[in-house]
Amino acid sequence: MACAALLVSCVSLYVAVHHGETMEKMVAAASWPNLEANVTVGGQDGPDTARLGIAISNTGVGPARLETLEIWHGDTPLSDARALIDALAAEAKPAIPSLSARLEARSLVGTVIGAREDSALLTVAPEDSGAWQLPIIRFAVRVQSRLCYCSVFDECYVSDTRARRGRPERVAHCPEPAVPYRDDTTDLIDAMPAAPGPVTKP
């Protein structure tokens, strides 16, 4: 009788533990985030409007905290808005010697992005929109990104467009980037090259 009672207790304990693990997985699955960096080349004023936009989108079902962000133009890491704008301006030289544009940007690293939410990181709108269409397209197709983010359960993932695996990779913690993209908007006035256009901060 004692053995039977012990067996029943062990089975009950196993069922309880298994049920708890199953519930944890179900809750995690119902809160799974999926952050992606998206690059756009058009504006809201029509198909001929040249505008470069970079946004972080959460296509998952749960919120995520963006921990780190890296951006490359080809194989060259871009450390901030100035580096990005310099790389964009280089796409048009020598045909267009300088870039005059409106820059809008916001800080996203360290913030929480909700499910089904798009958060604009940076927008560059050249004053001479027509002349910049092709340079912006050439620039955009060479942009790559890697970002690391964590769910509300501190489950962290790396999304790397260069890996092209189709889904983020689970990691124990977010690795320190070699060249992080610094999105601090306090220095945006210095982000434009010579002969800058207006700079706006949200």
MOUR-V340700 format. One record per pair of residues at least 12 apart in sequence whose ideal C-beta (glycine too) atoms are under 8 Angstrom apart, sorted by the first residue. I is the first residue (numbers start at 1). J is the second residue. D is the distance in Angstrom with one decimal. If there is no record, write none. Layout:
# MOUR-V340700
i = {I	I}
j = {J	J}
d = {D	D}
This chain:
# MOUR-V340700
i = {28	28	28	30	30	31	31	31	31	31	31	32	32	32	32	33	33	33	33	33	33	33	33	33	33	33	34	34	34	34	34	34	34	35	35	35	35	35	35	35	35	35	35	35	35	36	36	36	36	36	37	37	37	37	37	37	37	37	37	37	37	38	38	38	38	38	39	39	39	39	39	40	40	40	40	40	41	41	41	41	41	43	43	48	48	48	49	50	50	50	50	50	50	50	50	51	51	51	51	51	51	52	52	52	52	52	52	52	52	53	53	53	53	54	54	54	54	54	54	55	55	55	55	56	56	56	56	56	56	56	57	57	57	58	58	58	58	58	58	59	60	61	62	62	62	63	63	63	63	63	63	64	64	64	64	64	65	65	65	65	65	65	66	66	66	66	66	66	66	66	66	67	67	67	67	67	67	67	67	68	68	68	68	68	68	68	68	69	69	69	69	69	69	69	69	69	69	70	70	70	70	70	70	70	70	71	71	71	71	71	72	72	72	72	73	73	73	73	74	74	77	77	78	78	79	79	79	79	80	80	80	80	80	80	81	81	81	81	81	81	82	82	82	82	84	84	85	85	85	85	85	85	85	86	87	88	88	88	88	89	91	91	91	91	92	92	92	96	96	96	96	98	98	98	99	99	99	100	100	100	100	100	100	101	101	101	101	101	101	101	102	102	102	102	102	102	102	102	103	103	103	103	103	103	103	103	103	103	103	104	104	104	104	104	104	104	105	105	105	105	105	105	105	105	105	106	106	106	106	106	106	106	106	107	107	107	108	108	109	109	109	113	121	122	124	126	127	144	144	145	145	145	146	146	146	146	146	146	147	148	148	148	149	150	155	156	156	156	156	156	157	157	157	158	158	158	185	188}
j = {151	153	155	61	62	61	62	63	151	152	153	60	61	62	151	58	60	61	62	63	64	113	115	149	151	157	58	59	60	64	157	159	168	56	57	58	60	64	66	113	147	149	157	159	168	56	57	58	59	159	54	55	56	57	69	71	121	145	147	159	161	54	55	56	57	118	52	53	54	140	143	52	53	54	55	140	53	133	136	137	140	125	129	129	130	133	129	125	126	129	130	131	132	133	136	123	124	125	126	129	136	88	122	123	124	125	136	139	140	120	122	123	124	71	120	121	122	123	143	118	119	120	121	69	108	113	118	119	121	147	117	118	119	113	114	115	116	117	118	116	115	115	115	151	152	112	113	114	115	151	152	112	113	149	150	151	110	111	112	113	149	150	108	109	110	111	112	113	147	148	149	109	110	147	148	149	150	156	174	109	147	148	174	175	176	177	180	108	109	121	145	146	147	177	180	181	183	145	146	147	177	178	179	180	181	84	143	144	145	181	143	144	145	162	87	139	142	143	142	144	178	179	179	181	179	180	181	182	181	182	183	184	187	191	103	105	122	183	188	191	190	191	192	193	122	124	99	101	103	124	191	192	193	193	139	124	135	136	139	193	135	136	138	139	131	132	135	128	131	132	135	193	194	195	126	132	193	126	127	128	195	196	197	124	125	126	127	192	196	197	123	124	125	127	197	198	199	200	122	123	124	125	188	191	192	197	198	199	200	120	122	123	125	200	201	202	121	122	123	183	185	188	191	201	202	119	120	121	122	183	185	201	202	183	184	185	121	183	180	181	183	149	183	183	136	197	197	161	162	159	160	161	158	159	160	161	162	177	159	171	174	175	174	174	170	170	171	172	173	174	169	170	171	171	174	175	201	201}
d = {7.4	5.8	6.7	6.4	7.2	6.8	3.3	7.7	6.0	5.9	6.9	5.2	5.8	5.5	6.8	5.6	3.9	7.6	4.8	6.2	3.4	7.7	6.8	6.5	5.3	7.7	6.6	4.8	3.6	7.9	7.9	7.7	6.5	5.9	7.1	5.5	7.6	5.4	6.5	6.5	5.9	4.7	7.7	5.8	7.7	7.3	5.1	8.0	6.3	6.0	6.5	7.5	5.8	7.9	7.6	7.5	7.7	3.9	6.1	7.5	6.9	7.3	5.2	7.7	5.4	7.7	7.5	7.1	5.6	4.9	5.0	7.5	4.2	7.9	7.3	7.7	7.7	8.0	5.2	5.4	4.9	6.6	7.4	7.3	6.6	7.1	5.5	7.8	5.8	4.5	6.9	7.8	4.2	4.4	5.1	6.4	7.0	4.6	7.7	7.5	7.4	6.6	7.8	7.0	4.5	7.9	5.0	6.8	6.4	6.7	7.2	4.8	7.9	7.5	7.7	4.7	4.8	7.8	7.4	5.2	6.2	4.8	5.9	7.8	5.6	6.1	7.6	5.0	5.9	7.1	7.4	4.8	7.7	4.6	6.4	5.7	6.6	5.2	7.8	7.2	5.9	5.3	5.6	5.8	6.4	5.2	6.7	5.0	6.1	7.5	6.2	6.9	5.7	4.3	6.6	5.9	7.2	7.1	5.0	7.9	6.2	5.2	5.4	5.5	6.9	6.2	7.9	6.3	6.3	7.9	5.1	7.2	7.5	8.0	4.8	5.9	6.0	7.1	4.2	6.8	6.5	4.6	5.3	7.6	7.5	5.2	5.9	7.2	5.5	8.0	7.2	7.8	4.9	7.8	6.6	4.7	6.7	6.5	4.5	7.1	4.8	8.0	6.6	6.2	5.8	6.9	6.7	7.4	5.2	4.6	7.1	4.5	7.2	7.6	4.4	6.8	5.5	6.1	4.8	7.9	7.3	3.8	8.0	6.1	5.6	7.4	6.5	6.1	6.7	4.6	7.5	7.9	7.6	6.8	6.8	5.9	6.4	7.7	6.4	3.7	6.6	4.6	7.6	7.7	7.1	7.9	6.6	7.7	7.3	6.6	6.3	6.3	6.2	6.3	6.8	6.6	6.9	7.1	5.0	6.0	4.1	7.7	5.1	4.8	7.6	6.7	4.0	7.6	5.9	7.2	7.0	6.7	6.3	5.1	6.3	7.7	6.2	6.9	4.8	7.5	5.7	6.6	4.3	5.1	5.7	4.4	6.3	7.6	7.8	4.8	7.9	7.6	4.6	7.6	5.4	5.1	7.4	6.4	7.4	7.3	5.7	8.0	6.7	6.3	6.3	7.6	7.9	5.0	7.0	7.3	7.1	4.4	7.8	5.1	7.5	6.7	6.8	4.5	7.4	6.9	5.5	5.9	7.6	6.9	8.0	7.5	6.5	6.7	8.0	7.4	6.1	7.7	5.2	4.9	5.8	5.3	5.5	5.9	7.9	7.9	5.6	7.9	6.4	7.7	8.0	7.9	5.6	4.9	4.9	7.9	7.7	5.3	6.6	7.0	4.3	7.1	6.9	7.5	5.4	7.0	3.7	6.9	7.7	7.0	7.0	7.3	5.2	7.2	5.9	5.4	6.5	5.7	6.7	5.4	7.5	7.6	5.2	5.6}
